[in-house]
C-alpha cells in the first residue's frame, strides 16, 4: 500500500491552495488527485473576469487565477495525478484510487483534505411538467460547451434560476449571438451577486422575473417553448399569470450541491443546512485527520474566499501531520434569527490565530440590521450592516478572547 503524508482529493482552486499552504508549512510528501485531464477545476471554463480582487488585488479571468496557483504547485514540485478517481475513502484515511497511471491502488495518508467542489442540481430535482426534449441544459454544462468545446447550445434561450452561473451565461449567450428572452427566479430576490445582476442582465436589457418559475416545457424532440408563471408565497403557481416564450434552449441555474459521496462513505458528520461536512475552525471534520475546504463544505460566491479557507485547511493538516493535534472539545456555533447556516460549526480555542473567521448566509433580504454574536444569554459582539442578501456570503472575524468562557455561540440578526 502506497504511503503519503497528505492526500488532497480535487485539483481545483481549493485543492491547489491547500497543497501550497501545506508545503509552505513543511509537509514534504503531498499528492493531489484530480479526475479531470488538467488542474484548475471549474475555473478552466470561467473565462469571464472578476476573480482575484481579494487575493491578488487585480481582476483576472478564471484560467488566469487558476494558472497562478498551478504555477506555484509546479514550482514547489508538488506531485499530482490526473484522470484519476478516488472510489472510496475510509475513516482511517485509506483511499481506494483508480487511474491510467496507477491502476487500482490503495493509499494510506496521515491526513486527507477533501476538495471535491460541488455539482449542479439537475432538472430531475425540479419536477417541471412536460416532455424531456433536447435543449435542456444546466448552466454549467452550457458554459463548458460554449467556452471550452466550441458548441452553441441554442439561439433562443430562457434561463430558470438567477444563480451566478445562470446570470453569467445570460451575458455569454447574448455575446455569442443568442437571444435571451427571460431569466425566471422562483424566489422574490435573486440568488446571485448584485454586480452580476447589473453587468449580466441590466446592461444587456435581459428581463428578470422574480417570483416566477417554469411550469411547462413545450416540444417533443426539441424544446419549442416554455410557460412561465408567477408564484405565491408558498411557491404555488398563480392561475392566470402564464407567459409563453418561444425558445429552443432552457438553461437551469437552480442551485449547487456539495459533492460529498466520499465524505458520507467515510462516516463523517454532515450539516443538513449546508449539505457539507461539519468542520472546526481549522477545517478538520468529525473524522480525525480528515479536513475539508471550498465548495465541498459550503457553496461560496467568491473563489478568493475558497483559496483563503483552503489555505487554513492546508495549515491545519500540516499541524496534524507534525504531531500537534488540537484539543478534542470545542465551542458549538449555531445559526440564530434570520441566519440559514454558519461555518465553521465548531471552534477550538487552542488554535494560534487571534481571530476566528465566520462565514454565513442570511435567509432573506435585510437592510440596516446588526449581526449579533452571543453565548445564548449574553451579547459578545455586534456588527452593523447596511444591506444583506441571501445570494452574498457574509464574513466576519471574531476575536478569540471573546470566546474564552463559552461552550456555544449563536450568530443572529437583529432587525
C-alpha positions in Angstrom: 0.0 0.0 0.0 1.4 3.4 -1.0 2.0 5.8 1.9 1.8 9.6 1.8 1.7 12.3 4.4 -1.1 14.3 2.8 -3.6 13.3 0.1 -5.7 16.0 -1.4 -8.8 14.9 -3.3 -9.5 17.5 -6.0 -7.2 19.7 -8.1 -9.4 22.8 -8.4 -8.9 26.1 -6.6 -9.5 24.6 -3.1 -7.1 21.6 -3.6 -4.4 23.8 -5.1 -4.5 26.4 -2.3 -4.5 23.7 0.4 -1.5 21.9 -1.2 0.6 25.1 -1.4 -0.2 26.1 2.2 0.7 22.6 3.4 4.0 22.6 1.6 4.9 26.1 2.9 4.2 24.8 6.4 6.7 22.0 5.9 4.8 19.0 4.6 7.1 17.3 2.0 5.0 14.3 0.9 1.9 15.6 -0.8 -0.3 14.1 -3.5 -3.1 15.9 -5.4 -5.6 13.5 -7.0 -7.7 15.1 -9.8 -10.3 13.3 -12.0 -10.1 15.8 -14.9 -7.4 15.9 -17.6 -5.9 19.1 -16.2 -5.7 21.0 -12.9 -7.8 24.1 -12.3 -11.3 22.6 -11.8 -14.3 24.7 -12.7 -12.1 27.8 -13.2 -11.0 26.5 -16.6 -14.4 27.2 -18.1 -15.0 30.5 -16.3 -13.4 32.7 -18.9 -15.0 35.9 -17.6 -13.2 38.4 -15.4 -13.9 39.0 -11.8 -11.5 36.7 -10.0 -8.6 37.6 -7.8 -9.6 41.0 -6.5 -9.2 40.0 -2.8 -6.2 37.5 -3.3 -4.1 39.4 -5.9 -5.6 42.9 -5.9 -6.4 42.7 -9.6 -9.2 41.4 -11.8 -8.3 38.1 -13.5 -10.2 35.5 -15.6 -10.8 32.0 -14.2 -8.0 30.3 -16.1 -5.6 33.2 -15.2 -6.5 32.8 -11.5 -6.0 29.0 -11.6 -2.8 29.4 -13.6 -1.2 31.3 -10.8 -1.9 28.5 -8.3 -0.9 25.8 -10.8 2.4 27.6 -11.5 3.1 27.7 -7.7 2.3 24.0 -7.3 4.7 23.2 -10.1 7.4 25.5 -8.6 7.1 23.7 -5.3 7.3 20.3 -7.1 4.1 19.0 -5.6 3.1 15.8 -7.4 -0.4 15.3 -8.8 -2.3 12.5 -10.6 -4.7 13.5 -13.5 -7.7 11.4 -14.9 -7.7 9.6 -11.5 -10.7 8.9 -9.4 -11.0 8.2 -5.7 -13.5 5.4 -5.4 -13.6 5.1 -1.6 -12.3 6.9 1.5 -12.2 5.1 4.9 -12.4 6.9 8.2 -8.8 5.8 9.0 -7.7 7.7 5.8 -7.2 4.8 3.3 -8.1 5.9 -0.2 -9.0 3.5 -3.0 -7.9 5.1 -6.2 -8.0 4.2 -9.9 -6.5 5.9 -13.0 -4.5 5.2 -16.2 -1.1 5.8 -14.4 -1.9 3.9 -11.2 -4.4 1.2 -12.0 -6.4 0.3 -8.9 -4.4 1.0 -5.8 -4.8 1.9 -2.1 -3.1 4.9 -0.5 -2.7 5.3 3.3 -2.4 9.0 4.2 -1.5 10.6 7.6 -4.0 13.4 6.7 -6.6 13.9 3.9 -8.1 17.1 2.5 -11.5 16.9 0.8 -11.6 19.5 -2.0 -14.1 17.9 -4.4 -16.2 21.1 -5.0 -19.9 20.9 -5.9 -22.2 19.9 -8.7 -25.3 21.4 -10.2 -28.8 20.5 -9.2 -30.4 18.7 -12.2 -33.8 19.0 -13.8 -35.0 15.8 -12.2 -35.0 17.6 -8.8 -37.4 20.2 -10.1 -40.4 18.2 -11.3 -41.2 20.5 -14.2 -44.2 19.2 -16.2 -43.8 18.4 -19.9 -41.7 16.2 -22.2 -38.0 15.6 -22.0 -36.9 17.1 -25.3 -33.4 18.1 -26.3 -32.3 21.6 -25.5 -32.4 21.5 -21.6 -29.0 22.1 -20.1 -27.6 23.0 -16.7 -26.0 26.5 -16.9 -22.6 25.0 -16.1 -22.9 22.4 -18.9 -23.8 25.2 -21.4 -20.8 27.2 -20.1 -18.4 24.3 -20.8 -19.9 23.7 -24.2 -19.5 27.4 -25.3 -16.2 28.3 -23.6 -14.2 25.0 -23.9 -15.8 22.8 -26.5 -16.9 25.5 -29.1 -20.5 24.4 -29.3 -23.5 26.7 -29.1 -26.4 25.1 -27.2 -29.1 27.2 -28.9 -30.2 30.6 -30.4 -33.3 31.4 -28.3 -32.8 31.0 -24.6 -34.8 31.1 -21.4 -33.0 30.7 -18.1 -34.6 29.3 -14.9 -32.8 30.4 -11.8 -30.8 33.5 -11.1 -27.7 32.0 -9.5 -24.3 33.5 -10.6 -23.7 30.8 -13.3 -27.1 31.5 -14.9 -26.6 35.3 -14.8 -23.1 34.9 -16.4 -24.4 32.6 -19.1 -27.2 35.1 -19.9 -24.5 37.5 -20.8 -22.3 34.9 -22.5 -25.1 33.6 -24.8 -26.0 37.1 -25.7 -22.4 38.0 -26.6 -22.3 34.8 -28.8 -25.4 36.0 -30.8 -28.2 34.2 -29.0 -31.4 36.0 -27.8 -32.0 35.5 -24.1 -35.8 36.2 -23.6 -36.0 36.0 -19.8 -34.5 34.9 -16.6 -37.1 33.5 -14.1 -36.5 33.2 -10.4 -38.9 31.4 -8.1 -37.8 33.4 -5.0 -38.6 37.1 -4.5 -34.9 38.0 -4.8 -32.0 37.0 -7.0 -29.6 34.2 -5.9 -26.6 35.9 -7.5 -24.3 38.7 -6.7 -25.5 42.3 -7.2 -22.7 43.0 -9.6 -23.7 40.1 -11.8 -27.3 41.3 -12.0 -26.1 44.7 -13.2 -23.4 43.6 -15.5 -25.1 40.5 -17.0 -28.8 41.4 -17.1 -29.4 45.1 -16.8 -26.5 46.1 -19.1 -28.0 43.8 -21.8 -31.7 44.6 -21.2 -32.5 41.0 -20.2 -35.7 40.9 -18.1 -35.5 39.2 -14.7 -38.9 37.8 -13.5 -38.8 37.4 -9.7 -41.3 35.1 -8.0 -41.8 33.3 -11.3 -41.0 29.7 -12.4 -41.2 27.5 -15.4 -44.4 25.5 -15.2 -44.4 23.7 -18.6 -41.8 22.8 -21.2 -43.2 22.6 -24.8 -41.7 20.4 -27.5 -41.3 16.8 -28.4 -37.9 16.1 -29.9 -36.5 19.7 -29.2 -37.7 22.4 -26.9 -40.0 24.8 -28.7 -41.0 27.0 -25.8 -41.7 27.3 -22.1 -44.5 28.6 -19.9 -43.6 30.9 -17.0 -46.0 31.6 -14.2 -46.0 33.9 -11.2 -45.9 32.0 -7.8 -47.3 32.9 -4.4 -45.5 33.0 -1.1 -45.8 29.1 -0.9 -44.3 28.9 -4.4 -47.5 27.7 -5.9 -48.3 28.9 -9.5 -51.0 31.6 -9.6 -53.6 30.8 -12.3 -54.0 33.5 -15.0 -50.4 34.7 -14.8 -49.0 32.4 -17.6 -46.5 33.8 -20.1 -45.4 31.8 -23.1 -41.9 32.2 -24.6 -40.8 30.6 -27.8 -37.3 29.2 -27.3 -35.1 26.3 -28.4 -33.0 26.1 -25.2 -33.8 26.1 -21.4 -30.8 26.7 -19.1 -31.1 25.6 -15.4 -29.3 27.6 -12.7 -31.1 26.2 -9.8 -28.5 25.6 -7.1 -25.3 23.8 -6.4 -24.9 20.7 -4.2 -21.6 20.0 -2.4 -20.0 16.8 -3.8 -20.0 14.7 -0.6 -20.4 11.0 -1.5 -16.9 10.2 -0.3 -17.5 12.2 2.8 -20.7 10.3 3.7 -19.0 7.0 2.9 -16.3 7.7 5.5 -19.0 8.3 8.1 -18.2 12.0 8.5 -20.9 14.1 10.1 -22.9 16.2 7.5 -24.6 19.5 8.3 -28.1 19.2 6.7 -28.2 23.0 6.1 -25.1 23.2 4.0 -25.1 19.6 2.7 -21.4 19.7 3.5 -19.3 18.2 6.4 -19.3 19.9 9.8 -15.9 21.4 10.4 -13.9 23.0 13.1 -12.2 26.4 12.6 -9.0 24.6 11.3 -11.4 22.9 8.8 -11.0 19.4 10.3 -14.1 17.3 10.1 -15.6 14.9 12.7 -13.1 12.3 11.4 -9.6 12.8 12.9 -7.1 13.8 10.3 -9.6 14.4 7.5 -10.1 18.1 6.5 -12.4 19.7 4.1 -12.4 23.1 2.3 -14.0 25.1 -0.5 -17.4 24.3 -2.1 -17.4 20.8 -0.6 -18.1 22.4 2.8 -20.5 25.1 1.7 -21.1 26.9 -1.6 -19.0 30.1 -1.9 -19.7 33.1 -4.1 -16.1 34.2 -4.5 -13.2 31.9 -5.4 -10.9 34.2 -3.3 -12.7 33.0 -0.2 -12.2 29.4 -1.3 -8.5 30.0 -1.6 -8.3 31.6 1.8 -10.3 28.9 3.5 -8.3 26.1 1.8 -5.0 27.6 2.9 -6.3 27.3 6.5 -7.2 23.7 5.8 -3.7 23.0 4.5 -2.1 24.7 7.5 -4.3 22.6 9.8 -3.4 19.4 8.1 0.3 20.4 8.4 -0.1 20.8 12.1 -1.8 17.5 12.4 1.0 15.7 10.4 3.7 17.5 12.6 2.1 15.8 15.7 0.3 18.8 17.1 -3.3 17.7 17.1 -5.7 20.3 18.6 -7.8 19.5 21.7 -10.9 17.4 21.1 -13.5 19.6 22.7 -14.8 22.7 21.1 -17.4 25.5 21.1 -20.5 24.8 19.1 -21.6 27.5 16.6 -25.3 27.9 15.9 -27.4 29.9 13.4 -29.9 32.2 15.1 -32.6 34.6 13.8 -32.6 35.1 10.0 -29.3 33.1 9.6 -29.5 30.0 7.4 -26.1 28.5 8.4 -22.7 29.3 9.9 -19.3 27.8 9.0 -17.4 26.6 11.0 -19.9 24.6 13.1 -17.3 24.2 15.9 -14.4 26.3 17.3 -11.4 25.0 19.2 -9.8 27.7 21.4 -6.4 26.0 21.1 -5.6 27.4 17.7 -2.9 30.0 17.3 -4.8 32.7 15.3 -6.1 35.6 17.3 -9.4 35.7 15.3 -11.9 33.1 14.1 -13.4 33.7 10.6 -17.1 33.0 10.4 -18.9 32.5 7.1 -22.7 32.6 7.0 -25.7 33.5 4.8 -29.0 35.2 5.7 -32.4 33.8 4.9 -33.9 36.9 3.2 -33.1 40.5 2.1 -32.2 42.7 5.0 -31.4 46.4 5.4 -30.0 48.4 8.3 -29.5 45.5 10.7 -26.9 44.3 13.2 -25.1 41.0 13.3 -25.1 39.8 17.0 -22.8 37.2 18.4 -24.0 35.8 21.8 -23.4 32.8 24.1 -27.1 32.2 24.1 -27.6 34.6 27.1 -25.0 37.4 26.9 -24.2 39.6 23.9 -20.5 39.1 23.0 -20.2 41.3 19.9 -22.3 43.3 17.5 -21.6 44.5 13.9 -23.8 46.9 11.8 -24.7 46.1 8.2 -26.5 48.4 5.8 -27.5 45.6 3.4 -27.5 41.8 3.4 -28.8 39.4 0.8 -29.0 35.5 0.7 -27.0 35.5 -2.6 -24.0 37.1 -0.9 -22.0 35.2 1.7 -21.2 37.2 4.8 -17.8 37.0 6.5 -16.5 38.4 9.8 -13.5 37.8 12.1 -14.4 37.1 15.7 -11.7 37.8 18.3 -10.8 34.6 20.2 -10.5 36.4 23.5 -14.3 36.8 23.4 -14.8 33.0 23.5 -12.7 32.0 26.4 -15.5 31.0 28.7 -18.0 29.9 26.1 -19.4 26.5 25.3 -21.6 27.7 22.5 -22.1 30.9 20.4 -25.1 32.0 18.4 -24.9 34.1 15.2 -28.2 36.0 14.7 -29.6 39.2 13.1 -31.3 42.0 15.0 -33.7 43.7 12.6 
